[in-house]
Amino acid sequence: MPRTDGRLAIQLAYDSKTKRTQLHVLEQRQPLKVVRAFHLDGDTALIHLHNLSGGVLAEDRLSFDIAVEDGARAQITSTSATRVYRSRTSAGAAECTTKVRLGMNSLLEYLPDPLIPFAGARYSQHVTIDTCDGAGLFWWETLAPGREARGELFAYDSLRIRFEIHARGIPIAIENAHLNPAARPLASIARLGPYRYLSTFYICRVGLSQETWVRLEKHLLELATGMCTPVITWGLSRLPAHGLVVRALSQSNRDIARGLMCFWRAAKQELYGQEPVVPRKIY
């Protein structure tokens, strides 16, 4: 089968007349698609990202270009977990590239369901986020071990993940991971040990004082300490500037989902004085 070159380019801009964030679809190439924006309380637009093929296939080339303009607020989620299907022996890795630009005083909440690499999958993902003054970001991603119900635990061939956040043109977070379970077993005590799920949650707002981040770090650290159990452990680090990162290792996704909601709620209240709105799912 020929490979798929899917692309989705969207712009989210604040409309002063309606006092809402409006969605503008600049380019939409299958299998990637958005249908419409749902308006949440206030001026936030909720966007669902669709993959019409049901998952990521071998040698797919997928790209997202997301611009949240000055003063706009957007919440983006997936309609379900991202499934990366098995690659043929002769096929190359599937690739997904995401570029995000956050304008001044904008806010993006990116809250997808987990990434599930199937047995034999080969996948590469690269995310780059550029932020301006006052821009806020809540961005989480959770990596599953595979299809647990079928006994597929770390049976994928290769997973490469690169993630970058730039604030005012300066990098404040760079991750570069290459997971190859056959060559370097993830169940090793030096890697994930008894855990199966890995989650990362970035919390950023450009331009806030260090005192704000120290206060929020203390609060979230107390939450993390209270939520650690024999089946899940939480950790927290402060970025060089403008944010924090929360990480989790867990034996189940359910425990991670509950914990992410707690951190999101605490951070949203501290940074914006607002309660988070859980994204509605459509199928």
C-alpha positions in Angstrom: 0.0 0.0 0.0 1.2 3.5 -0.7 2.1 5.6 2.3 -0.2 8.4 3.6 1.0 12.0 3.7 -1.6 13.5 6.1 -1.5 17.1 7.1 -3.6 19.4 9.3 -2.9 23.1 9.6 -5.2 25.1 11.9 -5.3 28.6 13.3 -7.1 29.6 16.5 -7.8 33.4 16.7 -9.6 35.5 19.3 -12.6 37.4 17.8 -13.2 40.6 19.7 -16.8 40.9 18.4 -18.0 37.5 19.6 -15.5 37.4 22.4 -14.7 33.8 21.5 -11.8 31.9 20.0 -12.6 30.9 16.4 -11.2 28.0 14.5 -9.8 28.5 11.0 -8.8 25.4 9.0 -5.9 26.3 6.7 -5.2 22.9 5.3 -6.7 19.5 5.8 -5.4 16.4 4.1 -6.6 12.9 4.9 -6.5 11.0 7.2 -6.2 14.0 9.5 -9.3 16.1 10.0 -11.2 18.5 12.4 -14.9 18.9 12.1 -15.7 22.0 14.1 -14.9 23.9 17.3 -17.0 23.6 20.4 -17.1 26.7 22.6 -16.5 26.1 26.3 -17.5 28.5 29.1 -15.7 31.8 28.5 -13.6 32.3 25.3 -12.1 28.8 24.9 -12.5 26.7 21.8 -12.4 22.9 22.1 -11.0 21.0 19.1 -11.0 17.3 18.4 -8.3 15.8 16.3 -9.5 13.0 14.0 -7.5 10.3 12.3 -9.9 8.8 9.8 -7.8 5.7 9.3 -8.3 4.7 12.9 -4.6 4.8 13.7 -1.0 5.3 12.4 0.1 2.9 9.7 3.5 1.9 8.5 5.4 4.7 6.7 2.6 7.2 7.3 3.9 10.8 7.2 1.6 12.9 9.4 2.1 16.6 10.2 0.2 19.1 12.4 0.6 22.8 12.3 -1.2 24.6 15.2 -1.2 28.4 15.7 -2.9 29.9 18.7 -2.9 33.6 18.1 -2.6 36.5 20.5 -5.2 36.3 23.3 -6.8 33.1 22.0 -7.5 30.1 24.2 -7.8 26.5 22.9 -8.3 23.1 24.3 -7.2 20.2 21.9 -7.8 16.6 22.5 -8.0 13.3 20.5 -11.2 11.3 19.9 -9.5 8.2 21.3 -6.1 6.7 22.0 -3.5 7.0 19.2 -2.8 3.5 17.9 0.4 2.8 16.0 0.0 -0.4 14.0 2.5 -3.1 13.2 5.0 -2.3 10.5 6.0 -4.8 7.8 9.5 -6.0 8.0 10.5 -4.1 4.8 8.6 -0.9 5.8 10.1 2.2 7.3 8.9 3.9 10.5 5.7 6.0 10.6 6.4 9.6 11.4 4.4 12.4 13.0 5.6 16.0 13.2 3.8 18.7 15.2 4.6 22.4 15.2 2.9 24.7 17.6 3.1 28.5 17.9 1.5 30.3 20.9 1.0 34.0 20.5 1.1 36.6 23.3 -1.2 35.9 26.2 -2.6 32.8 24.5 -3.4 29.5 26.2 -3.2 25.9 24.8 -4.4 22.9 26.8 -3.3 19.8 24.9 -5.0 16.7 26.5 -4.9 13.6 24.3 -5.6 10.0 25.2 -2.5 7.7 25.4 -0.2 6.6 22.6 -0.4 2.8 22.1 2.3 1.2 20.0 1.2 -2.2 18.8 3.6 -5.2 18.6 6.0 -4.7 15.7 5.3 -1.0 15.4 8.0 1.5 14.4 7.2 5.1 15.1 8.9 8.5 15.3 7.4 11.7 16.8 8.8 15.2 16.9 7.0 18.1 18.7 8.2 21.7 18.6 6.4 24.4 20.6 7.3 28.1 20.3 5.8 30.5 22.9 5.6 34.3 23.2 5.2 36.5 26.3 2.3 35.6 28.5 1.6 32.4 26.6 0.3 29.5 28.7 0.7 25.7 28.1 -0.8 22.6 29.6 0.5 19.6 27.6 0.4 16.0 28.6 1.2 12.8 26.9 1.0 9.2 28.1 2.8 6.2 26.6 1.2 2.8 27.0 3.2 -0.5 26.8 1.0 -1.9 24.0 -2.3 -3.8 23.9 -2.3 -5.2 27.4 -5.5 -7.2 26.8 -3.6 -9.2 24.1 -0.5 -9.6 26.3 1.5 -7.2 24.2 3.9 -5.6 26.6 6.8 -3.6 25.1 6.5 -5.7 21.9 7.0 -2.7 19.6 10.2 -2.5 17.5 11.2 1.1 17.9 9.8 4.3 19.3 11.6 7.7 18.9 10.2 10.8 20.7 11.7 14.3 20.4 10.0 17.1 22.3 11.0 20.8 22.5 9.6 24.0 24.1 11.0 27.4 23.3 10.1 30.5 25.2 11.0 33.9 23.6 13.2 31.9 21.2 15.2 30.2 24.0 14.8 26.4 24.6 13.5 25.6 28.1 12.8 21.9 27.6 14.3 19.3 25.2 13.6 15.6 25.3 15.1 13.0 23.0 14.1 9.4 23.7 14.7 6.2 21.7 13.0 3.1 23.0 14.0 -0.2 21.6 12.6 -2.9 23.9 14.3 -5.8 22.2 17.8 -4.4 22.5 17.2 -2.6 25.8 14.3 -4.2 27.8 12.1 -1.6 29.4 11.2 -3.9 32.3 14.8 -3.7 33.4 15.2 -2.2 36.9 17.4 0.5 35.3 14.5 1.6 33.1 10.8 1.2 34.0 11.2 -1.7 36.3 7.7 -2.9 37.4 5.9 0.0 35.7 4.2 -0.1 32.4 3.0 3.4 31.7 5.0 6.6 31.3 3.4 10.1 31.4 4.7 13.6 31.1 2.8 16.9 31.9 4.3 20.3 31.0 2.9 23.3 32.8 4.2 26.7 31.4 3.3 30.3 31.4 5.9 32.7 30.0 6.9 35.7 32.0 5.8 34.8 35.5 8.1 35.4 38.4 10.3 32.7 39.9 8.4 33.1 43.2 5.3 32.0 41.4 7.0 28.8 40.2 8.5 28.1 43.6 5.1 28.4 45.2 3.4 26.2 42.6 6.3 23.7 42.7 5.9 23.3 46.5 2.1 22.8 46.1 2.4 20.2 43.3 5.2 18.4 45.1 2.9 18.0 48.1 0.3 16.5 45.8 2.8 14.2 44.1 4.0 12.9 47.5 0.5 12.2 48.6 -0.4 10.3 45.4 2.6 8.0 45.3 1.6 4.3 46.0 3.2 0.9 45.3 1.6 1.0 41.8 2.4 4.6 40.8 5.1 7.1 41.5 5.1 10.8 40.7 8.0 13.2 40.2 8.3 17.0 39.7 11.0 19.3 38.3 11.2 23.0 37.6 12.3 24.1 34.2 15.1 26.7 33.8 12.3 29.3 33.4 8.6 29.7 32.8 7.4 26.3 33.9 7.4 22.9 35.6 7.2 19.3 34.4 5.4 16.5 36.2 6.2 12.8 35.4 4.6 9.5 36.4 5.5 5.9 36.2 2.5 3.6 36.7 1.2 0.1 36.4 -2.1 1.3 35.0 -3.4 4.2 32.9 -6.4 4.8 35.2 -4.1 5.9 38.1 -2.3 8.3 35.7 -5.5 9.8 34.4 -6.7 10.6 37.9 -3.4 12.1 38.9 -3.1 14.3 35.8 -6.5 15.8 36.6 -5.4 16.7 40.1 -2.2 18.4 38.8 -4.1 20.2 36.1 -6.7 21.5 38.5 -4.1 22.8 41.0 -2.0 24.5 38.3 -4.9 26.0 36.5 -6.2 27.5 39.7 -2.8 28.9 40.7 -1.9 30.3 37.2 -5.3 31.4 36.0 -7.6 31.4 39.0 -9.9 29.1 37.1 -11.2 25.5 37.3 -10.2 23.3 34.3 -13.0 22.0 32.0 -12.7 18.3 31.2 -12.8 17.9 27.4 -16.0 16.3 26.0 -15.3 13.4 23.7 -16.9 12.8 20.4 -16.7 9.7 18.3 
